[in-house]
């Protein structure tokens, strides 16, 4: 059954699919609580908000999406990944691949 454009938009499917990615933050050994909090503040300010993104999660794991309706771009994901790799208080941190924000098991829609 074909869905109307309005319903596809409301459900965030097909051409209205929204992409984001998971992040895992691993802190270096021996880090203090104050350093951990400062690293998270840096992450939110420099990697997330500076790139127009939003973060949902905790200090070790979360999900990055666009700060408004829409999708994270591959470039934005790469910027976050580079920031994670370059921060002095983080080690082995991972930025996952782009996935559907609303339906994580759904394939990424390719425009026709």
C-alpha positions as CSV (number, residue, x, y, z in Angstrom):
1,X,0.0,0.0,0.0
2,X,1.4,3.4,-1.0
3,X,1.7,6.0,1.7
4,X,0.8,9.7,1.0
5,X,3.6,12.3,1.1
6,X,2.1,13.7,4.3
7,X,2.1,10.3,6.1
8,X,5.7,9.6,4.9
9,X,6.8,12.9,6.3
10,X,5.0,12.3,9.6
11,X,6.5,8.8,9.9
12,X,10.0,10.0,8.8
13,X,10.3,7.4,6.1
14,X,11.5,7.2,2.5
15,X,12.6,10.7,1.4
16,X,12.0,12.0,4.9
17,X,14.2,9.5,6.6
18,X,16.5,11.1,9.3
19,X,20.0,9.8,9.8
20,X,22.2,9.9,12.9
21,X,24.9,7.7,14.5
22,X,25.9,6.2,17.8
23,X,29.0,7.2,19.8
24,X,30.9,5.4,22.4
25,X,33.1,7.5,24.7
26,X,36.0,5.7,26.3
27,X,38.0,7.8,28.8
28,X,41.7,7.3,29.4
29,X,42.7,5.3,32.5
30,X,43.1,7.3,35.7
31,X,40.8,10.2,34.7
32,X,39.2,12.1,37.6
33,X,35.5,12.9,37.7
34,X,36.3,16.6,37.1
35,X,38.3,15.7,34.0
36,X,35.6,13.4,32.8
37,X,33.0,16.2,33.2
38,X,35.2,18.7,31.4
39,X,35.7,16.2,28.6
40,X,32.0,15.8,28.2
41,X,31.5,19.5,28.3
42,X,34.1,19.9,25.6
43,X,32.5,17.2,23.5
44,X,29.1,18.8,23.7
45,X,30.4,22.3,23.0
46,X,33.1,21.6,20.3
47,X,31.9,18.4,18.6
48,X,28.1,18.5,18.9
49,X,26.8,22.1,19.2
50,X,29.5,23.6,17.0
51,X,28.4,21.3,14.2
52,X,24.7,21.9,14.6
53,X,24.1,18.5,16.1
54,X,22.2,17.2,19.1
55,X,23.3,14.4,21.6
56,X,21.1,12.1,23.5
57,X,22.8,9.8,26.0
58,X,25.2,9.7,29.0
59,X,28.9,10.2,29.5
60,X,30.0,6.9,27.9
61,X,27.4,6.2,25.2
62,X,24.8,8.1,23.2
63,X,23.3,9.0,19.9
64,X,24.1,12.0,17.7
65,X,21.4,13.5,15.5
66,X,20.8,16.8,13.8
67,X,19.9,19.6,16.1
68,X,16.7,20.2,14.0
69,X,14.6,18.1,11.7
70,X,16.8,16.4,9.1
71,X,19.8,14.1,8.8
72,X,23.4,14.2,9.9
73,X,25.7,14.4,6.9
74,X,28.8,12.2,6.4
75,X,30.9,15.3,6.8
76,X,29.4,16.1,10.2
77,X,29.9,12.5,11.3
78,X,33.6,12.7,10.2
79,X,34.0,16.0,12.2
80,X,32.8,14.3,15.3
81,X,34.9,11.2,14.7
82,X,38.0,13.4,14.2
83,X,37.2,15.3,17.4
84,X,36.9,12.1,19.4
85,X,40.2,10.8,18.1
86,X,42.0,14.1,18.9
87,X,40.8,14.7,22.5
88,X,43.4,14.1,25.1
89,X,41.1,12.6,27.7
90,X,39.5,10.0,25.4
91,X,40.9,6.7,24.1
92,X,39.3,4.1,21.8
93,X,36.2,6.2,21.3
94,X,33.9,5.2,18.4
95,X,31.6,7.1,16.0
96,X,29.3,4.5,14.4
97,X,28.0,4.5,10.9
98,X,25.0,6.6,9.8
99,X,21.8,4.9,10.6
100,X,18.1,5.7,10.6
101,X,17.3,7.7,13.7
102,X,13.7,6.5,14.0
103,X,14.0,3.0,12.6
104,X,17.6,1.8,13.3
105,X,17.1,-1.5,11.4
106,X,15.8,0.1,8.3
107,X,18.1,0.5,5.3
108,X,19.2,4.0,4.4
109,X,16.9,5.4,1.7
110,X,18.6,6.2,-1.6
111,X,17.0,9.1,-3.5
112,X,15.7,8.0,-7.0
